[in-house]
């Protein structure tokens, strides 16, 4: 065996070298020359040019064991061996004859039929039942292509059936996949159906082509057809699939160990990747003597990790290097690109498990991390589904700590040192870079990243880069299903890292959201560094409301005093920034207070929040998201009397939204609104000299305020109107006074205010209508005609009143109220219409009276007629109730013409039910003759 040159990748590794003659005890005077090999179920078969079969056991591939030598005839050189495990036979092609042997070569060989001059043979692949005791082979004999079916019967006998498939001449090689038999001749490749015998040409070969070869590939659906040094892959229908494989030399022999194709020729064995034809490895072989280089693997899929390479006198065993070992070898050389490429390749081929893929990504990540390639390292960490976030913790905090027990003691493949704090990782990495620079100057190659050598990074830059990428990994880990303790570590360490880079926005965002940070680990950190906002957010998210509010209160005071400057501003920070920061503190405090049911806590902090923004204070008091509402008594007592708006808005919410029916709060609200209205009117009259825009604004404010007062005074019946009147008695709030007097039932005063103070005739008449008495209109008319206090009579309003309601009033009372000073032309038409209407109403009354009398008379007459009706009875007449004969008994007749005896009538008196069972109360009888017709 020759020495193997260094290669970038070893897909096969040597196991053992076998000297068949020495193991079989064959004397040197009669050497063995290997012509054919086959692997099956850890058994190795060798066929020699001297007509011998040798059997070796490969249970221990590194130590092959010779089992048996079986001569088949000195003049029968073996050219092919085909294991047929389904029928427990070994098919041997020797000097054109087909021979059958048992798998252990324990019995002499027997000829298969009388076939001679066999040129090629192939066993059927795929589509057969693995448990079936039968198999089929294709045989090329002379100009015929035959099908031979073998069936194992009782007594270890074989039933052999032979039939012709097609006539084919010059066959060099065969392959049988499913129903398709592939035939290689010197002129080209053809495809025949094993059942129908029909054949088609796949393609022809040029005259200068080498020996054609055909090789079924694993999976049972593809076949490789050799054209010189090109392997063309086709499906079972002969159609090209995938890409062809281009070999370095023309192969003498082809084998396959998925996912590799192995070809032998020109004193070497080459390994190619089947999927893309990439050349992976070359194994040089030193040959002695004559004969071709043979390579073989187990075509039945058993023991497919082994490959046999045979020369005339030596046999070499190789094993497929596992995917894990190949990747590990690349990582040992720190050839990360090759390792990643291998990982992708094996993942595509299905040669590596999902868990192992995650394992390799994690291993890659740690190696890259210690090589200071932090971004690439975290990218691989994120691709690993099995890596735990706690594996990163030792890079952040030195052991021991709260989460030390969470860190798994994984060593992976032992290719990197144990995790340690970031600063130490970077310091050690920089030392390695410096050493590599020294070695490079001395002309020694190193595995250190060339970018680091050409542009060495600073320690500070590396530390920031490492922290930012660990942050990226921990943020991605937050969405995973972690244990509570592990989640605590992730969030707490995120805070540490944010703090290390002074990422204030990120700290506050995490602290204010739902998080698992451990407050005890972070309190002193934020307090010492002055990140009080972050600490306040953290307290708030953990339900530590008192501590959070205390900090917001301190911050608000510092902002207002100019002692605290926004960290994003420079020394010229202005008042607007301070004011905005002060408002933010109040807003954040209000968020906590809105949800708190702790009355003492809420009222303790309400004052300073109200000093900054009264709307926020109102929102706190009227919040409905807290579990238990605050005590109105305590709230009203705690609100500063100077903060009238807060007081009013709270009482309004308490009454309108909460349905409070306590007269005390209704009265308080009415009094507060009344005082505000009086003050607003006073201020408006005091500053009448302002600009038009200011006047309009003030007028709008006063209008809205008074409207709110008026609506409440009208809607509520629970306040004390006398208390409110005492407040507005000396004011000009006449409409409000009218509402209050109305509540008190002072009709005359209400009419005086509406008619004389407000001069609102429509409202005054509406109030009279609500009273519902005619004397109210007479009283109003008197007010219009005699307003007193030197006020001129309001004749127009009086005429309007008479015009609208005069027809229903007593003319005498109206005339008594009329003033001698009232112009006749104003009242004449109205009085005349009123009198006419009075006469009309009188006549209508007389008509109704007479009609009623006529109706009454008709009813009485009809009743009389009913009572004087006659009825004729015979001896056969019976009582409709008791069914007894009436004879000469007294009887009673009902309006429905039913007749009952007097006794039944007496029994039913008060029941209003006729003899026929009809209820005269519920089912009233009506006759046409009862209609009033007179």
GIRAFEN-V389428 format. One record per backbone hydrogen bond with DSSP energy under -1.0 kcal/mol. CO is the residue of the C=O (numbers start at 1). NH is the residue of the N-H. E is the energy in kcal/mol with one decimal. If there is no record, write none. Layout:
CO & NH & E
CO & NH & E
This chain:
11 & 321 & -3.1
13 & 319 & -2.9
16 & 317 & -3.3
18 & 315 & -2.4
19 & 23 & -2.5
20 & 24 & -2.4
21 & 26 & -2.5
27 & 30 & -1.7
33 & 49 & -2.1
36 & 47 & -3.1
38 & 45 & -2.9
40 & 43 & -1.1
42 & 58 & -3.2
43 & 40 & -2.3
44 & 56 & -2.4
45 & 38 & -1.8
46 & 54 & -2.5
47 & 35 & -3.5
47 & 36 & -1.8
48 & 51 & -1.1
48 & 78 & -2.4
51 & 72 & -3.2
51 & 73 & -1.1
52 & 48 & -2.2
53 & 70 & -3.4
54 & 46 & -2.3
55 & 67 & -3.1
55 & 68 & -1.4
56 & 44 & -2.9
57 & 65 & -2.1
60 & 63 & -2.6
65 & 57 & -3.4
68 & 55 & -2.8
70 & 53 & -2.3
73 & 76 & -1.9
77 & 95 & -1.3
80 & 93 & -2.8
82 & 91 & -3.0
84 & 87 & -1.3
84 & 89 & -1.9
89 & 84 & -2.9
90 & 101 & -2.2
91 & 82 & -3.3
92 & 99 & -3.0
93 & 79 & -3.1
93 & 80 & -1.4
94 & 97 & -2.0
96 & 118 & -2.4
97 & 94 & -2.4
98 & 112 & -3.0
99 & 92 & -3.0
100 & 110 & -2.3
101 & 90 & -2.8
102 & 105 & -2.0
110 & 100 & -3.5
117 & 142 & -1.0
120 & 140 & -2.6
122 & 138 & -3.3
125 & 178 & -2.8
129 & 132 & -1.9
132 & 134 & -1.6
133 & 152 & -3.2
135 & 150 & -3.1
136 & 124 & -2.5
137 & 148 & -2.9
138 & 122 & -2.0
139 & 146 & -3.3
140 & 119 & -2.9
141 & 144 & -2.6
143 & 168 & -1.2
144 & 141 & -2.2
145 & 165 & -3.6
145 & 166 & -1.4
146 & 139 & -2.4
147 & 163 & -2.3
148 & 137 & -2.5
149 & 161 & -2.3
150 & 135 & -2.4
151 & 159 & -2.9
153 & 156 & -1.0
157 & 153 & -3.6
159 & 151 & -1.9
161 & 149 & -3.3
163 & 147 & -3.5
166 & 145 & -2.9
173 & 184 & -2.6
175 & 182 & -3.5
176 & 125 & -2.1
177 & 180 & -2.6
179 & 194 & -2.9
180 & 177 & -2.8
181 & 192 & -2.4
182 & 175 & -1.7
183 & 190 & -2.5
184 & 172 & -3.8
184 & 173 & -1.4
187 & 205 & -3.2
188 & 185 & -2.8
189 & 202 & -2.9
189 & 203 & -1.1
190 & 183 & -2.6
191 & 200 & -2.7
192 & 181 & -3.1
193 & 197 & -1.7
198 & 193 & -2.5
200 & 191 & -3.2
203 & 189 & -2.8
206 & 209 & -1.7
213 & 226 & -2.8
215 & 224 & -3.0
217 & 220 & -1.4
222 & 217 & -2.7
223 & 234 & -2.7
224 & 215 & -2.5
225 & 232 & -3.1
227 & 230 & -2.0
229 & 247 & -3.4
230 & 227 & -3.0
231 & 245 & -2.6
232 & 225 & -3.1
233 & 241 & -2.3
234 & 223 & -2.6
235 & 238 & -2.2
239 & 235 & -2.6
245 & 231 & -3.6
253 & 264 & -2.5
255 & 262 & -2.9
257 & 260 & -3.3
259 & 274 & -2.6
260 & 257 & -1.9
261 & 272 & -2.6
262 & 255 & -3.1
263 & 270 & -2.6
264 & 252 & -3.8
264 & 253 & -1.4
267 & 285 & -2.4
268 & 265 & -2.4
269 & 283 & -3.6
270 & 263 & -2.3
271 & 280 & -3.2
271 & 281 & -1.4
272 & 261 & -2.6
273 & 277 & -2.3
278 & 273 & -2.8
281 & 271 & -2.8
283 & 269 & -2.6
294 & 310 & -3.3
296 & 308 & -2.8
298 & 301 & -1.1
303 & 306 & -1.8
305 & 320 & -3.0
307 & 318 & -2.8
308 & 296 & -2.3
309 & 316 & -3.4
310 & 294 & -2.9
312 & 34 & -3.0
314 & 311 & -2.9
315 & 18 & -3.8
316 & 309 & -2.6
317 & 15 & -3.2
317 & 16 & -1.0
318 & 307 & -2.7
319 & 13 & -2.7
322 & 326 & -2.2
323 & 327 & -2.3
324 & 328 & -2.8
325 & 329 & -2.3
326 & 330 & -1.8
327 & 331 & -2.3
328 & 332 & -2.3
329 & 333 & -1.5
330 & 335 & -2.8
331 & 334 & -1.3
334 & 336 & -1.4
335 & 339 & -2.1
336 & 340 & -2.6
337 & 341 & -2.4
338 & 342 & -2.8
339 & 343 & -2.4
340 & 344 & -2.4
341 & 345 & -2.4
342 & 346 & -3.1
343 & 347 & -2.1
344 & 348 & -2.0
345 & 349 & -2.1
346 & 351 & -2.5
353 & 357 & -2.1
354 & 358 & -2.0
355 & 359 & -2.3
356 & 360 & -2.8
357 & 361 & -2.2
358 & 362 & -2.2
359 & 363 & -2.5
360 & 364 & -3.1
361 & 365 & -2.4
362 & 366 & -2.3
363 & 367 & -2.3
364 & 368 & -2.7
365 & 369 & -2.3
366 & 370 & -2.4
367 & 371 & -1.0
368 & 373 & -2.8
369 & 372 & -1.8
372 & 374 & -1.1
373 & 377 & -2.2
374 & 378 & -2.5
375 & 379 & -2.0
376 & 380 & -1.7
377 & 381 & -2.2
378 & 382 & -2.5
388 & 391 & -2.1
389 & 392 & -2.1
392 & 395 & -1.9
393 & 396 & -2.0
393 & 397 & -2.2
395 & 422 & -2.4
401 & 404 & -1.7
403 & 406 & -1.3
404 & 407 & -1.1
408 & 410 & -1.8
411 & 414 & -2.9
421 & 425 & -2.0
422 & 426 & -2.7
423 & 427 & -2.4
424 & 428 & -2.7
425 & 429 & -2.2
426 & 430 & -2.6
427 & 431 & -1.9
428 & 432 & -2.1
429 & 433 & -2.1
430 & 434 & -2.4
431 & 435 & -2.4
432 & 436 & -2.4
433 & 437 & -2.3
434 & 438 & -2.0
435 & 439 & -2.5
436 & 440 & -2.6
437 & 441 & -2.0
438 & 442 & -1.3
439 & 444 & -3.0
440 & 443 & -1.5
449 & 453 & -1.5
450 & 454 & -2.5
451 & 455 & -2.1
458 & 462 & -2.2
459 & 463 & -2.5
460 & 464 & -2.3
461 & 465 & -2.5
462 & 466 & -2.7
463 & 467 & -2.3
464 & 468 & -2.6
465 & 469 & -1.9
466 & 470 & -2.3
467 & 471 & -2.6
468 & 472 & -1.8
469 & 473 & -1.9
470 & 474 & -2.8
471 & 475 & -2.7
472 & 476 & -1.7
473 & 477 & -1.8
474 & 478 & -1.0
477 & 480 & -1.7
480 & 482 & -1.5
483 & 487 & -2.6
484 & 488 & -2.0
485 & 489 & -1.8
486 & 490 & -2.3
487 & 491 & -2.4
488 & 492 & -2.5
489 & 493 & -2.6
490 & 494 & -1.9
491 & 495 & -1.9
492 & 496 & -2.0
493 & 497 & -2.5
494 & 498 & -2.9
495 & 499 & -2.7
496 & 500 & -2.1
497 & 501 & -1.6
498 & 503 & -2.8
502 & 504 & -1.7
503 & 507 & -2.3
504 & 508 & -2.7
505 & 509 & -2.3
506 & 510 & -2.3
507 & 511 & -2.7
508 & 512 & -2.2
519 & 522 & -1.2
519 & 523 & -2.2
522 & 526 & -2.4
523 & 527 & -2.5
524 & 528 & -2.6
525 & 529 & -1.6
526 & 531 & -1.7
530 & 532 & -1.8
531 & 535 & -1.8
532 & 536 & -2.7
533 & 537 & -2.7
534 & 538 & -2.5
535 & 539 & -2.7
536 & 540 & -2.5
537 & 541 & -2.4
538 & 542 & -1.3
539 & 544 & -2.6
540 & 543 & -1.4
543 & 545 & -1.7
544 & 548 & -2.1
545 & 549 & -2.9
546 & 550 & -2.0
547 & 551 & -1.7
548 & 552 & -2.3
549 & 553 & -2.3
550 & 554 & -2.0
551 & 555 & -2.8
552 & 556 & -2.3
553 & 557 & -2.1
554 & 558 & -2.6
555 & 559 & -2.7
556 & 560 & -2.4
557 & 561 & -1.9
558 & 563 & -2.5
558 & 564 & -1.1
559 & 562 & -1.2
566 & 569 & -2.1
570 & 573 & -1.4
574 & 578 & -1.8
575 & 579 & -3.1
576 & 580 & -2.4
577 & 581 & -2.7
578 & 582 & -2.6
579 & 583 & -2.2
580 & 584 & -2.2
581 & 585 & -2.1
582 & 586 & -1.9
583 & 587 & -2.7
584 & 588 & -2.6
585 & 589 & -2.2
586 & 590 & -2.5
587 & 591 & -1.8
588 & 592 & -1.3
589 & 593 & -2.5
590 & 594 & -2.4
597 & 599 & -1.1
598 & 602 & -2.6
599 & 603 & -2.8
600 & 604 & -1.8
601 & 605 & -1.5
605 & 609 & -1.4
606 & 610 & -2.6
607 & 611 & -1.9
608 & 612 & -1.0
609 & 613 & -2.9
613 & 617 & -1.6
614 & 618 & -2.5
615 & 619 & -2.3
616 & 620 & -2.1
617 & 621 & -2.3
618 & 622 & -2.3
631 & 635 & -2.5
632 & 636 & -2.9
633 & 637 & -1.8
634 & 638 & -1.8
635 & 639 & -2.0
640 & 643 & -1.6
642 & 644 & -1.6
643 & 647 & -1.9
644 & 648 & -3.1
645 & 649 & -2.9
646 & 650 & -2.4
647 & 651 & -2.2
648 & 652 & -2.7
649 & 653 & -2.3
650 & 654 & -2.7
651 & 655 & -2.4
652 & 656 & -3.2
653 & 657 & -1.4
653 & 658 & -1.7
654 & 660 & -2.0
662 & 666 & -1.7
663 & 667 & -2.7
664 & 668 & -2.4
665 & 669 & -2.4
666 & 670 & -2.3
667 & 671 & -2.8
668 & 672 & -2.5
669 & 673 & -2.5
670 & 674 & -2.4
671 & 675 & -2.7
672 & 676 & -2.2
673 & 677 & -2.5
674 & 678 & -2.6
675 & 679 & -2.5
676 & 680 & -2.6
677 & 681 & -2.6
678 & 682 & -2.4
679 & 683 & -2.7
680 & 684 & -2.3
681 & 685 & -2.1
682 & 686 & -1.6
683 & 687 & -1.7
687 & 690 & -1.1
691 & 695 & -2.4
692 & 696 & -2.6
693 & 697 & -2.0
694 & 698 & -2.6
695 & 699 & -2.8
696 & 700 & -2.2
697 & 701 & -2.2
698 & 702 & -2.8
699 & 703 & -2.5
700 & 704 & -2.4
701 & 705 & -2.5
702 & 706 & -2.8
703 & 707 & -2.4
704 & 708 & -2.2
705 & 709 & -2.1
706 & 710 & -3.2
707 & 711 & -2.6
708 & 712 & -2.1
709 & 713 & -2.6
710 & 714 & -2.1
711 & 715 & -2.3
712 & 716 & -2.6
720 & 724 & -1.5
721 & 725 & -2.5
722 & 726 & -2.1
724 & 728 & -2.0
725 & 729 & -1.0
728 & 731 & -1.6
732 & 734 & -2.2
733 & 737 & -2.0
734 & 738 & -2.7
735 & 739 & -2.1
736 & 740 & -2.1
737 & 741 & -3.1
738 & 742 & -2.2
739 & 743 & -2.0
740 & 744 & -1.6
741 & 746 & -2.6
742 & 745 & -1.2
745 & 747 & -1.6
746 & 750 & -2.1
747 & 751 & -2.7
748 & 752 & -2.3
749 & 753 & -2.6
750 & 754 & -2.8
751 & 755 & -3.0
752 & 756 & -2.6
752 & 757 & -1.3
753 & 758 & -3.1
754 & 760 & -3.1
760 & 764 & -2.3
761 & 765 & -2.8
762 & 766 & -2.2
763 & 767 & -2.2
764 & 768 & -2.0
765 & 769 & -2.3
766 & 770 & -1.9
767 & 771 & -2.0
768 & 772 & -2.4
774 & 778 & -1.8
775 & 779 & -2.6
776 & 780 & -2.5
777 & 781 & -2.8
778 & 782 & -2.1
779 & 783 & -1.8
780 & 784 & -2.2
781 & 785 & -2.3
782 & 786 & -2.2
784 & 794 & -3.3
788 & 791 & -2.1
793 & 795 & -1.0
794 & 798 & -2.0
795 & 799 & -2.9
796 & 800 & -2.2
797 & 801 & -2.2
798 & 802 & -2.5
799 & 803 & -2.8
800 & 804 & -2.1
801 & 805 & -2.7
802 & 806 & -2.3
805 & 808 & -1.2
806 & 809 & -1.5
810 & 814 & -2.3
811 & 815 & -2.9
812 & 816 & -2.2
813 & 817 & -1.5
814 & 818 & -1.4
819 & 822 & -1.7
824 & 828 & -2.6
827 & 831 & -3.2
828 & 832 & -2.9
829 & 833 & -2.2
830 & 834 & -2.1
831 & 835 & -2.5
832 & 836 & -2.5
833 & 837 & -2.2
834 & 838 & -1.8
835 & 839 & -2.5
836 & 840 & -2.7
837 & 841 & -2.6
838 & 842 & -2.0
839 & 843 & -2.7
840 & 844 & -2.6
841 & 845 & -1.8
842 & 846 & -1.9
843 & 847 & -2.5
844 & 848 & -2.3
845 & 849 & -2.2
846 & 850 & -2.6
847 & 851 & -2.5
848 & 852 & -1.9
849 & 853 & -2.0
850 & 854 & -2.4
851 & 855 & -2.3
852 & 856 & -2.3
853 & 857 & -2.3
854 & 858 & -2.4
855 & 859 & -2.1
856 & 860 & -2.2
857 & 861 & -2.4
858 & 862 & -2.5
859 & 863 & -2.3
860 & 864 & -2.2
861 & 865 & -2.5
862 & 866 & -2.3
863 & 867 & -2.3
864 & 868 & -1.8
866 & 869 & -1.1
874 & 877 & -1.3
877 & 886 & -2.3
879 & 883 & -1.5
884 & 879 & -2.8
886 & 889 & -2.9
890 & 902 & -1.9
892 & 900 & -2.4
894 & 897 & -2.1
898 & 894 & -2.7
899 & 880 & -3.2
900 & 892 & -2.8
901 & 905 & -2.0
902 & 906 & -2.5
903 & 907 & -2.1
904 & 908 & -1.6
908 & 911 & -2.5
912 & 920 & -2.9
914 & 917 & -1.9
918 & 914 & -2.7
919 & 923 & -2.7
927 & 930 & -1.7
928 & 931 & -1.6
